[in-house]
Amino acid sequence: MSVVSTRNLELFSRKFGKMLGSGIPLLKALELLQREEGDAPLGAIIGQICSRVREGYTFSSCLSLFSGVFTEVFVAMVKAAENQGRLDQGMVEIADSLAEGTLEAGQGGGEINEAAGAAEDANLQVIKLVNRVISDAVKEKLARVVFKPERDHVKLNVARQNSLEARENFDHPTYDRIIARIKLMSALDISETRLPQDGRVLVKVENELIDIRVQLVPTVFGEQILLFFSRPDEVAPPVSAVFPDEAQRKQIVSLLQNLNRGLVIFAGPHGSGKTTSRDTAVSILNDGTRVIFEVGRIYKAIDGIGCIQVRPHIGMTMPAAIRAAVRAEAHVIVVEEINDEETALECFKAANDGILVLTQMHARNTSEVFRQLLNLKVPPFQLYDGIGTVVFQMLVRNVCPDCRRELEFTAKDFARLSLADFKPGRYSDSKGCASCRNSGYRGMHPFYEITVPNKNLKEAIIKGDSNQITLALEALHGTSLEAKIRAWVEEGQTSPAEAARIRTILIAQP
């Protein structure tokens, strides 16, 4: 006879499924159920399952170790639900089947089946591989890791100071298991390969808490994985470090302190530091005189700021969370990002209702911010009335001081770099060394373009004409961001090659 009755297995399955459905993480749910069972046979088995899950095994593979309790049919049903990203529903359905008598518990004991465990060796190797990639990225303080599938293999690239560096290659069968592992870690749908997916996972590496944003993008040769790393426990840098230019720092602080309503957008390409700038702006406002709510997928609670977690699976979408913050009479709402029509419209509705909204957008220049907002169906009159400030930013890599050298650049050299407007002469360059990991660059300097709409820009906005908006922005700024970066090159702080890279980004069209 089994040491675990069918009734006990039914109750376990039902409770476990409902816990998962309410948003409780898998391991936490198992720990709670183990505590409830205590010294009972099922409690001991759940305890062993918990240990294996902590090691990185999937839930279904852990069940297969106890074939005397969980039959092949039971495990197969769990695995199918797991692969479909609906384990919560699947466990409840299994409980119903046990109650109806259409599914039975095993007839043996609760001893571990070592043969079943041996079948998981390949999975364990992949788990160790993924853990190593994450651990190395954290130790090197990398911002991004990219798995890029190609025809014959998959490349692992890491982003260092906004440039990609090749690391190693994988075959496609190994990469398939890597994808499955990362999807499980970030609670994404394993069976979905046709649509983009976004997830998040918190990990601890050497007692350091790391927030990893997971992005999967379908490509011709398979799903591309992007891992973005941040540190929730990291101490925020001082305002002077984020905004080193004193005049711009005073302008931003003054704008934030005097704006009572409207939308403040921090924009830039990937890796431009816009999240850091937005969070610094929030710290300036968080002086105890305002009701502030942060909306999004939040892993770091800050004193003085209410956090509203976005959980689409229970109906708490980004627009719903923004509306909840408005109803709570917020003075300031911090929105994770504007990347869809509904979120954009709710942000502008809140801004036009008298709330200061801080958010960020992915863009390659300031004009693109306005173009995107119009494409997201924000009515021109709402954009006209609701936009407060756009802060576009770039991070420019500085040449490594240890391997810096001066080279003569001719007109032909600048033409090759698409920098024909640069004057021939001697400029800084670098050959790469151990201190900069042979990249030639060490450290980055932020450059900002702060847009406070004037009369001409507002007239272009109300017309909803992207071309007129671009012309109005050019007239408003006078000294362009490119001109500031060119001066940085002339001062010897960065190289012409870096200026060329930045220009490629700034002039790129969607």
N, C-alpha and C positions, 0 to 999 in steps of 0.2 A: 504493500500500500504506500501511496505517496505520503510524505511527511507534511504536505500542504494540501488541504481539502479544496475541492472545486469552489466552494463558497468563499473561502479565504482568498483564493485567486481572483474570483469575481470582484470582491470588495477592493482588493489591491488595484486591479485594472481600472475600475470605475473612479476611485479616488485619484489615482495617478493621472488619468485623462482629464478630470475636472481641474486638477491643480495646474496642469500644463495649459489648459484652455483659459485659465484666469491670469496667465502671464507669469506664473512661478517658473523659474528655470529648472531644467531637467534634474540636475544634480541636487538642487535645494529640495525639490519635491521628493526625491528618493530619500534624502536624509530625514525629512519630516515623517515619511511613512516608516522608515526604520525605527525612529524614536517611538512611534505609535505602537509598533509591533513588539518592541522590547526584546525579551529573550526567547520569544516564540521562534519556531523553525523558520518561518518566512522572514522574520526580522534579521536572522543570521544571514540568510541568503541575500536579502536586500543590502546588507552591510558589505558583503563580498562584491556585489554588483557595483556599489558606490565606489569601492576601491579601484575597480577596473575602469570605470568611467573617468575617474580622476587621472588615470594613466593615459587616457585618450581613446579608449575603445568605444565603439558605438554601442548603444543600448541593446540593439537586437543581438549583436555578437556576444554580449555579456549573458543574455538569456540562454543562448545556445550552449553555454558551458554547463547549464543545469538541466540537461535533457530529461532527468527523472521528474522534474516539476513542469517545465515548459516544453510541450510537445513540438515536433517539427512544424505542424500546422500553426500553432500559436506563434512560434518564432517567425514563420513566413509572413503571417498577417502583420506582425509588428514591423518587420523589415519593409514590407510594402508601404505601410503608413509612413514610416520613417523616410523612405525615398521620395514619397509624394509631398513631404512637408506638412503632413496632417496627423502627427502622432497623437495629439490630444483627442481628435475624433476617433482615430483608429482604436485607441485603448478603451474608449466607451463602447464602441461596437463589439470589441472582443468580450467585454463584460456582459453585454446583452446576449451574446452567443453562449457564454458559459451559463448564464441564468436560464436560457431556453433549452439547454442540454444539447445544442448542436456542436458544441466544442467542449472537450474534456481536458482535465489536468493530467499530467503525467502519472505514471504508476510506480515510479521508482523513488529513490531518495534524493537528497539535495546535495550530493557530492559533486565537486567540479569534474567535468569531463575534459581531461587534458588533451585528448585528441582533437576536440573541437577548438580548444585554445590554440593549438598548433596551426590551424588553418588561418588564424589571424595574423601570422607573422608578417606577411606582406603589408597588411594594413598598419601594423606597428612601425614598420620601417618608414612608411609615408608620414605617420604621425611624428616620428623623430625628425624627419626631413623638414616638415613644416615648422616644427618647434625650433629647429636650428636656424632656419631662415629668419624667423621672427626674432629670436635671441640675438643673432648677429646684427640685425637692423637696429635693435634697441641699443646694443653696446656701441655701435658706430654712430648713434644719434641720427639715423637717416629719417627723412621725412616721408619717403615713398619707395615701395618695392613693386615692380611690374613683372608679371609672367606673360610673355608675349609669344603666342603660338605662331609657328611658321609651317611650311609644307612638310618638312622632314623632322623637325624637332621643335622644342619650346625653349625660348631664351629667358633667363632670369636676369633682369636689369635692376639696378638700384639708382635712385636719384640722389645725387650729392651736389648741393648748391645749384639746384635747378638744371643739372645736366645728367644724362643717363650714363651709367657705367655698367658694362657687361660683366656678369659673374660666372654663370655656368649654364649648361644645357641639359634638358631632360627629354626622354623619348615620350611619345604620346600616351602609351599605356600608363606610365608612371604619372604623367600629368593629369590623366583622368581621375586617378585616385587622389591627387593633390586637390583638384577641384572639389571632389566629394568631401574631403576633410575640411576644407575652408568653408564650404557651404554649411556643413553641420555645425562648425564652430560659431558661425554668424547667423544661425537659424534661417537660412535661405532654402528655397525649394530645390532639392537635388535633381528632380526630374525635369525642371525647366531649363532649356538650353537655347531657346529662340529669342527670349526677351532679356533686356538688361535687368540686373538686380542690384540692390543696394542693401547692405547690412552693417552691423557693428558688433564688435566683440571686445570685452575687457579681459586682459591677461595680466599676470604678474611675472615679471622677469627680474630675478634677483631682488625680490621685495620691492620692486618699482612697479607701480600701477600704470599700465599702458592701454590707451584707447585706440583701437584699430578700426578705421572705417574701411569696409570692404565694398569694392565696386566690380561687378562682372559685366563685360561687354561682349556680345556675340560677334565673332568675326568669321571670315571664310574658312579659316583653319582651326576654329574652335573658340572657346570662351577666353577672353583676355581677363586676367585678374590684376586689379590694382589695390594695393594695401597702403593706406595713409595712416601714419603714426602720430599720435599726440600724447601728452602727459597730463592727465587731470590734476595730479598732485603737484605739478611744477609751479614754483613761485613765479608770479607774473613779473615781467621785466618792468623797470621804472618807465614813466611816460617819456622821459628824456631819451631813453634808449630806443623806444619805438618811433618817436618823432624827433630825430636829432637836430633838424633845422629849427632854430629857435623861433623864427618868424612864423613858420607853418604851425609849430606846436602851439604858440599863443593863439593863432587863428582858429585852430581846431578846438582848443579848450574854450575859447570865447563863444564859438558857434554852439557847442554842446550846452554850455551853461545858460545861453540866452534863448535857445530854441525850446518852445513849449509844445510844439506840434510839428508834424511833417515827417517825411521819410529821409533818413540818413543812410546812404548805401555805400558800403566799402566794397570796391570792385577791383578785380585784377585777374590775371591768369593763375593757373595752379601753381602753388608754391610761392606766391607773392607776399604772403604774410597778412592777408586781409582779415583772417580770423583773429590773429593777435591784435591787430589795430582795432577791430570791433570790440574785443574784450577789454582793451585798454580804455576805449571810450566809455564802456559801461562802468569801469572802475571810477572814472572821473565823475559820472552821474550818481554813483552809489554812495551818497553822503548822508543818508538817513532822512532826507527831506522829500523823497519821491517813492511812490509805490512802483516797484519794478518787477516785471515778470519776464522770465526767459522761456521760450517755447522751442521745442525740438527734441532730439534724442540727446539727453543730458546725463552725463556721468559725474559731474562735479558740482556740488552744491556750494553756493557762495552766500555768506551771511548778508542779509539785507535784500536778497533777491529770491522771489518765489519761482519755483521751477514747475513747469507743466510739461510732462512727458508726452510725446507723440507716440501713440500706439494704434496704428491703423487697423489691426486685427480686432480691436474692440470698439472701433468707430471714432477714436480720438485722433482724427487726422490733423494735419497742420492748420488748415482753415478753422476747424472746430476748436482747436487749442487757442488760436488767436481770438476767436469770439469769446471764449471763456475768460481770457485775460481782460478783454474789453468790459465784460460784465462785472469783473472784479474791481472795476474802477482804477485800472492801471494808469499811471502817468507816463511810464515808459514800457514798451514791449520790445524785447530782443528776439528776433526771429532768426532761426538757424541759417536759412538761405531761401532766396526766391528762385525757384526753378520750374514753376508751373503756373498756369493761368489762375486757378482758384486762390493760391497763396498770394500771388501778386495783387489780385483784386481785394482780398481781405486786408492786406497791408495798407493799401491806399485808402480803403474805407475807414480803417482805424486812424490813419494819419489825418484824413479830412474831418474826422470826428473830434479832433483836438488832442490826439495822443502822439507822443514822440516815439517813432518806430525806428529801431536800428537793425540793419540786416546786411547781408552780403550777396554779391552776384559774381559769377564767373564771366569775365569779359576781357577782351584784348585791347580795348581803349575806351575812353569815356563815351564816345559816340555810340559804341555798341551797346552800352548800358541802356540808353534811351531807345535804341532800335529794338532791343529785346523786349523792353517794357511795352512798346507799341505792338510788337508781334504777339505778346501775351494778352492782347485785347484790353489793356488798360485804356479806358477812354481818355482822349487828349485833355478834356477839361479836368478830370481827376488827376492826371499827371501834372498838369499846370498848377493846380492848387495844392497838391500833396507833396511834391518833391521839395525837400529842404536843402540837402547837400549831397553831392556825389564825391567820394574820395577814391580816386583811382590811384593804384600804386604798383610799383615794380621793385624787385630786389635785384640789384646789380652786383655781380661778383667782383671782389677786389683781387688784384694780382697778388700772388704770394710774396711777402717781403723777403723770404729766404732764397727764392730763386728768380727774383725780379731782374730784368735786364732791359736795356734800351736798344731798340732796333730802328733802322732807317726805313720809313714807309714812303714809297713813291706814289704818284698819281695812279699808276697801273695797279699797285697793290690795293689801293682804296677802291678802284673800279671793280676789282675782283671780289671785294667784300661788299659791294653795293653801297659804298660810302664815298661816292664821287664828290660830295660837297666838303669832305675833310681836306685840310691843307697838308701837302707832303711835309715830312719832317721826322724827328725822332720821337718815338712813343714807347711807352712801357709794354713789355711783354714778359712772358715767363716760360721756362722750359719744363717745369715740373720737378718735384723733389719729394723726399720722404715725408716732410712736414705737411705737404698739401696732397699726399697720396697721388702724386704725379699728375694732378689735375691742372696745376698752374695757378690755382685760385685758392684763397683762404679768407673767409669772412665775406659778408655782404652788406651793402649800404642801401637803405630804402630811399626811394624817390616818390614824391607825391604830386598829384595834380588835383587841387581842391576846386570844385565847381559849386558856386552859389549862384543860382539862376538870376540873370539880370533881365532887363526889359526885352532886349533883342532875342535872348534865348527863350523867354516865356512866350513871345509872339510866335516863334518857330514851333514850340511845343503845342500850343493851342491849335495850330494848323495841322499837326500830326505828320509833318514833312521831315523825314530823316535827313535828307540832304541839307535842308535849311538849318536843322539842328546842328549838323556837323560844321557848317560855315559859321554859325553863331558861336559855337564852342571855340573855333580857331580864333575868332576876333576877341573873345572874352579872355583867353589865356595869354595871348601875346607871346611870352617866353614859353615855348613848348617843353614838354617833358624830355623830348629828344635833345633839345638844346642844352638842358641841364646835364644830361648824361654825357653829351659831347664835351662839356666843360670838365666833367669828371675824368674823361679820357685825357684831355689836354693837361690836367694837373698831374697825370701819371698814376692815378689811383686804380685805373682799370685799363684793359687793352682794347685796341680797335676791334679785335675779334668779338669781344663781349658786346661792344656797341652794335656790331652787325647783328648779333643774335637778338638783342633787344629790339632793334629796328624791325626785324622780321616778324616779331610778335606784335608790335604796335601797329604795323601797317596791314596785318592780315585781315582779310575780309571773311565774313561768315559764309 
